[in-house]
Amino acid sequence: MQDRRNALDPFGKDRLTVLGETPLVAETPEALLDDETTPIARFFIRNNGLLPRRVDNPDAWRVIIDGEVEHPLDLTVADLKSRFPVKTFRMVLECGGNGRSFFEPKAEGNPWTNGGAGCAEWTGVSLRDVLQAAGLKSTALFTGHFGADPDKTGSMEQQAMSRGMPMAKALEEHTLLVWAMNGEPLPFIHGGPLRLIVPGWPGSLSQKWLTRIWIRDREHDGPGMTGLSYRIPVHPIPPGSDAKNVELRILESMPVRSIVTAPAHETRYESGTRSITVRGAAWAGDDAVARVDCSIDGGATWVLAQMTPPRNRYDWVRWSATLALPGDGAYEIIARATDSQGRVQPLQATNWNPNGYGCNVVHRVAVRVDPAS
């Protein structure tokens, strides 16, 4: 049987786990997310269709801004670089289905654990500046995003994914048109030469191989915007139900999440070890991380972690804690984050939905202190 990692060979990826090959989808094991800035080699991959053709001159790539604007724009990447203030922010990008595999019963879609997320430095221009140059009409309410990737069949007649956002989100300073990642030209597999980054919201909004932003007078209705796509129940539903005749809302800000990046799952310590240092990362969609707590006794007691302040909005928080171990044996580390609105990660998966969006159950890591032989 062919090693599924071979699908990643052309893209220089480091030990990612392939979840699907057509389209190509791969997640990053939590222990490989231990860097403050996620290396490109360890950044997850999420595609909704097939890969487009590569281009020889990235600066000549074009994006159109049209619809409810006074002055439609047809800009190259070179135009973006020269006409608008260039900005760099370190921000989390996260798949809307991150955590899906923790739902019971299983939901539809790629079985993400916690590895459908990464935090890179993105360089580009604020979409706000470009939209202001186009002149938004009073009827400009929503965006629609379009890319160069064909759908799963190879057809360009319908977009593989075409989502959009309310104008307020489009006009945030941190919503970017980007051409660089971690100081390097934006890799092809991550949407180069040009993509959107819409931080804090599902990664499907961050259109790769961006060719057009259509400003609309209504909610966008492209692929990924209708039916159950990126929608969750307003009120909890019984796990396993079909969500028919249920009030749904579009998944916007992603829920608070923390991960343990060290020690790795199933790490073993020498007999007599009585304390360990645990570290990880946490983020909270549009909101801030207020605190991270760790436990080794199933949540009976908690230890408050120390947090490093984020570099900018939408950066993740790096945290660490020292945990005392009462003796040799097996332990389960739990990391639980709380956001600035007081929302806490649940100990068990909640808000089940058929497509498995927004599952932010706490991360659990098993470790063992070997008894003396």
C-alpha positions in Angstrom: 0.0 0.0 0.0 1.4 3.4 -0.9 2.4 5.6 2.0 -0.1 8.5 2.1 2.7 10.8 3.1 3.9 10.7 -0.5 1.1 13.1 -1.4 3.0 15.7 0.6 6.4 15.1 -0.9 6.1 17.9 -3.5 5.4 20.5 -0.8 8.2 20.0 1.7 6.0 19.1 4.6 7.3 17.8 7.9 5.4 14.8 9.3 1.9 16.0 8.6 -0.9 13.5 8.7 -2.8 13.1 5.4 -6.5 13.1 6.0 -7.5 13.1 2.3 -5.7 13.1 -1.1 -8.4 14.3 -3.5 -8.6 17.1 -2.5 -5.4 17.1 -0.5 -5.9 17.7 3.2 -3.3 17.2 6.0 -3.1 18.1 9.6 -0.2 18.8 12.0 0.2 16.7 15.1 0.0 18.9 18.2 3.6 18.3 19.3 4.8 19.8 16.0 3.0 23.0 16.8 5.5 23.9 19.5 7.1 26.9 17.7 6.0 30.5 18.4 5.6 30.9 14.6 4.5 27.8 12.8 7.1 26.9 10.1 5.7 26.5 6.6 6.8 22.9 6.6 4.5 22.2 9.6 1.5 24.3 8.5 -1.6 22.3 7.8 -3.1 21.9 4.3 -6.8 22.3 3.5 -8.1 22.2 -0.1 -11.7 22.0 -1.3 -10.9 21.3 -4.9 -8.0 20.4 -7.2 -4.9 22.5 -7.5 -4.8 25.2 -10.1 -2.0 25.8 -12.6 1.1 27.4 -11.3 2.2 30.8 -12.7 5.7 31.9 -13.7 5.3 35.6 -12.6 3.6 35.9 -9.2 3.7 39.7 -9.3 1.5 39.6 -12.5 -1.3 37.7 -10.8 -4.5 39.7 -11.0 -7.5 40.1 -8.6 -10.7 41.9 -9.5 -12.8 44.0 -7.0 -16.2 44.6 -8.4 -19.9 44.6 -7.6 -21.3 47.3 -5.2 -18.3 49.6 -5.7 -18.0 53.0 -7.3 -14.7 52.2 -9.1 -14.1 48.5 -10.0 -10.5 47.5 -9.7 -8.3 45.1 -11.6 -5.0 44.9 -9.7 -1.9 42.8 -10.0 0.1 41.7 -7.0 2.7 44.3 -8.0 -0.1 47.0 -7.9 -1.0 45.9 -4.4 2.6 46.1 -3.2 3.1 49.6 -4.6 -0.3 51.2 -4.0 -1.2 50.3 -0.4 0.5 50.1 3.0 2.2 46.8 3.5 1.5 45.0 6.8 2.7 41.9 8.6 0.8 40.2 11.4 1.2 36.9 13.1 -2.2 35.3 13.1 -3.9 31.9 13.6 -5.6 30.3 10.6 -7.9 27.4 11.6 -10.2 25.0 9.7 -13.9 25.3 10.6 -13.9 21.5 11.2 -10.9 21.5 13.5 -11.7 19.1 16.4 -14.3 17.2 14.3 -13.0 13.7 15.2 -14.0 14.3 18.9 -17.7 14.4 18.1 -19.7 11.2 19.0 -21.4 10.0 16.9 -19.0 10.8 14.1 -19.8 13.8 11.9 -19.3 14.2 8.2 -16.0 15.6 6.9 -12.3 15.2 7.3 -11.5 13.7 10.8 -9.5 16.6 12.2 -8.1 16.3 15.7 -6.5 19.6 16.8 -4.1 19.9 13.9 -6.2 22.0 11.5 -4.6 25.2 12.8 -1.3 27.1 12.6 0.0 30.5 13.4 2.1 32.2 10.7 3.4 35.6 9.8 1.3 36.9 6.9 2.4 39.9 4.8 0.1 41.8 2.5 -2.3 44.7 2.5 -5.5 45.3 4.4 -8.6 44.5 2.3 -10.1 47.6 3.9 -7.6 49.8 2.1 -8.3 48.2 -1.3 -12.1 48.4 -0.7 -11.8 52.1 0.2 -9.9 52.7 -3.1 -12.8 51.0 -4.9 -15.3 53.2 -3.1 -18.0 51.1 -1.4 -21.6 52.0 -2.2 -24.2 52.2 0.5 -25.5 48.9 -0.7 -22.2 47.1 0.0 -23.2 44.5 2.6 -21.3 41.3 2.0 -18.3 39.9 0.1 -18.1 36.9 -2.2 -14.7 35.3 -2.8 -13.4 33.5 -5.9 -10.3 31.5 -6.6 -8.5 29.8 -9.5 -8.8 26.2 -8.2 -11.1 23.8 -10.1 -13.7 21.7 -8.2 -13.1 18.1 -7.3 -14.0 16.9 -10.8 -11.5 19.3 -12.4 -14.3 21.6 -13.7 -14.0 25.4 -13.6 -17.8 25.9 -14.2 -18.4 26.0 -10.5 -16.1 27.2 -7.7 -14.6 24.6 -5.4 -15.4 27.0 -2.6 -16.8 30.5 -2.7 -17.6 32.0 0.7 -18.1 35.6 1.9 -18.3 37.7 5.0 -20.3 40.7 6.3 -18.7 44.0 5.4 -17.7 44.8 9.0 -15.3 41.8 9.0 -14.0 42.7 5.6 -13.1 46.2 6.9 -11.1 45.0 9.9 -7.4 46.0 9.6 -6.2 42.4 10.1 -8.3 41.0 7.1 -5.5 40.8 4.5 -4.7 40.1 0.9 -1.4 38.3 1.4 1.5 37.4 -0.9 4.1 36.3 1.8 4.2 33.8 4.6 6.9 33.8 7.3 8.9 36.3 5.2 8.9 34.0 2.1 6.7 34.2 -1.1 3.4 32.6 -0.3 3.8 28.9 -1.2 1.7 27.6 -4.0 0.0 25.0 -1.7 -1.0 27.7 0.7 -2.7 29.8 -2.0 0.2 31.6 -3.7 0.6 34.0 -5.4 -2.3 35.7 -3.6 -4.9 34.7 -1.0 -7.2 36.2 1.6 -6.5 35.8 5.3 -9.7 36.3 7.4 -8.4 35.7 10.9 -10.5 34.3 13.7 -13.1 32.9 11.4 -13.2 29.5 9.6 -10.3 29.1 7.2 -12.6 28.4 4.3 -13.1 32.2 4.2 -9.4 32.7 3.5 -9.7 32.1 -0.2 -6.6 30.6 -1.9 -5.4 31.5 -5.4 -7.6 34.6 -5.1 -8.9 36.0 -8.4 -12.0 38.1 -7.4 -13.8 39.7 -4.5 -17.4 40.5 -5.5 -19.0 43.1 -3.3 -22.7 42.2 -2.8 -25.9 43.8 -1.6 -26.9 40.5 0.1 -25.5 37.5 1.9 -23.2 35.6 -0.5 -24.7 32.3 -1.8 -21.7 30.5 -3.3 -20.5 27.0 -2.5 -19.9 26.8 1.2 -22.6 29.3 2.0 -25.8 27.4 1.8 -27.5 24.4 3.4 -25.5 22.9 6.3 -22.2 24.3 5.0 -20.3 26.1 7.8 -23.5 26.4 9.8 -24.2 25.2 13.3 -27.4 24.9 15.4 -28.5 28.0 17.3 -29.7 25.7 20.1 -28.2 22.2 20.9 -29.6 19.3 19.0 -29.5 15.5 19.9 -26.2 14.0 18.7 -26.8 12.1 15.4 -29.8 14.0 14.3 -30.1 15.4 10.8 -30.7 19.1 11.7 -33.8 19.3 9.6 -36.1 22.2 10.5 -33.5 23.4 13.0 -32.5 27.1 13.3 -28.9 27.4 12.1 -26.4 30.2 12.1 -23.3 30.8 10.0 -20.1 29.8 11.9 -18.2 33.1 12.2 -15.8 33.6 15.1 -14.1 30.3 16.0 -14.5 29.0 19.6 -11.7 29.2 22.2 -9.2 26.3 22.0 -6.0 25.3 23.7 -3.5 22.6 22.8 -0.6 20.9 24.6 2.5 21.0 22.4 4.9 19.5 24.9 5.1 16.9 26.2 3.9 14.8 23.3 1.2 12.2 23.8 2.5 9.0 25.5 5.7 10.6 26.7 7.4 8.5 29.3 9.4 9.8 32.3 11.9 8.1 34.6 10.8 6.7 37.9 10.9 9.3 40.6 9.9 12.3 38.4 7.8 14.5 40.5 7.2 17.6 38.3 6.9 18.2 34.6 6.8 21.4 32.5 3.9 21.6 30.1 3.5 24.1 27.4 1.2 24.9 24.5 -0.8 27.4 22.6 -4.3 28.9 22.9 -6.5 31.2 20.7 -10.1 32.4 20.7 -11.4 33.5 17.3 -12.3 37.2 17.4 -11.8 37.3 21.2 -8.7 37.1 23.4 -7.5 34.3 25.6 -8.1 35.2 29.3 -6.5 32.2 30.9 -5.3 28.6 30.5 -5.5 26.0 33.2 -4.0 22.5 33.4 -5.0 19.5 35.3 -3.7 15.9 35.9 -6.6 14.7 38.0 -9.5 14.9 35.6 -10.3 18.5 36.4 -10.7 18.0 40.2 -7.9 20.6 40.6 -6.4 23.1 38.2 -3.0 24.9 37.8 -3.0 28.3 36.2 -0.6 28.6 33.3 1.7 31.5 32.6 0.9 33.2 29.3 3.1 35.1 26.9 1.3 38.2 25.5 0.3 37.9 21.9 2.2 40.0 19.3 -0.9 41.4 17.8 -4.6 40.6 17.6 -5.3 37.1 16.3 -1.9 35.9 17.3 -2.0 32.8 19.5 -1.0 32.8 23.2 1.9 30.6 24.2 1.6 29.2 27.7 3.4 27.0 30.1 2.8 25.4 33.5 4.7 23.3 36.0 2.6 20.3 37.2 3.5 18.3 40.4 3.1 14.6 40.1 2.2 12.7 43.3 4.1 9.5 42.4 4.9 7.1 39.6 2.1 6.0 37.3 -0.1 7.1 34.4 -1.5 10.6 34.1 -3.6 12.5 31.6 -2.8 16.2 31.2 -5.8 18.4 30.4 -5.4 22.0 29.0 -8.5 24.2 29.2 -8.6 27.8 27.9 -11.1 30.6 28.8 -11.8 33.5 26.5 -12.3 37.2 27.3 -16.1 36.7 27.3 -15.8 34.0 30.0 -16.5 31.1 27.7 -14.6 27.9 28.7 -13.6 24.9 26.7 -15.9 22.0 27.6 -14.5 18.7 29.1 -16.8 16.8 26.7 -17.7 17.6 23.1 -20.8 19.8 22.9 -23.0 21.4 20.2 -22.9 18.3 17.9 -23.8 19.2 14.3 -24.0 17.0 11.2 -20.9 18.5 9.5 -18.8 18.6 12.7 -18.0 22.3 13.0 -16.7 24.2 16.0 -15.8 21.3 18.3 -13.4 22.7 20.9 -13.3 20.0 23.6 -10.3 20.1 25.9 -7.0 18.6 24.6 -5.9 15.5 26.6 -2.3 14.2 26.6 -1.4 10.9 28.3 2.0 10.6 30.0 3.6 8.0 32.2 6.2 8.0 35.0 7.6 4.4 34.9 7.7 2.6 38.1 11.1 1.6 39.3 12.0 -1.9 38.1 
